[in-house]
Amino acid sequence: MLQAKKITIRFGGLTALYDVSICFSNSDIFGLIGPNGAGKTTLINALTGFQKFERGSTFVDSINISRLKPHLIARIGIARTFQGGRLFGRLSALENAESGAIGIGLNRKKARKCAMEILGWMGLLGKSALPANSLPYGDIRKIGIARALASNPNYLLLDEPGAGLNDFESAKLMEMILKIRDDFKCGILLVEHNMRLVMGVCERVHVLNGGRSLVEGTPEEIQSEASFRQAYLGNG
């Protein structure tokens, strides 16, 4: 299980997260949603070591990872993507994917083999030599996921992977997320604003609002909650 227990983070006088707890297994697809500024990315940052927190703890099974650096958390088996992709623009698609494997200590030969296999799985092998900054936006998002998968995670945290994608690309992303869970045997935390995508792939969904937990449940339970509709959709 990957767990965040009562995480509180403040930036000056602003409370970004207050006593937020989530828990999901390495066979789950778990959704984390909420309005802009709700604290979703901040929670991903806390789980992956990119953000210190004032109070609370993070765990993988019984291992307390609260104070570990990001590269050590990655080696334990937690990988993440970033909003907008954040690729190394001048490096090739293959080199970007390789960097995920190199980050957990693989040598260049093994990292390249791993990256090639993942790009082949994604159907992007034909674009592996192209500079990342020359790729279509949809492929940039895929390469960001490939880089995370190259670190061989038990848990994959996806930060708005569907942002900017059209309906066809979003449908393909939905298929890919399901296949990642099944083929790579890793749990997935999905942060996303596309409700069709979230409700289509997640078994459970946790809603944040103003840095606080609002409700958690199945997609059906969440959509029937008046508090969710009011906070996220703006209606009762």
Secondary structure by P-SEA (a helix, b strand, c coil): cbbbcbbbbbccccccccbbbbbbccccbbbbbbcccccaaaaaaaaacccccccccccccccccccccaaaaaaabbbbccccccccccccaaaaaaaaaaaacccaaaaaaaaaaaaaaaccccccccccccccaaaaaaaaaaaaaaacccbbbbccccccccaaaaaaaaaaaaaaaaccbbbbbbbccaaaaaaacccbbbbbccccccccccaaaaaacaaaaaaccccc
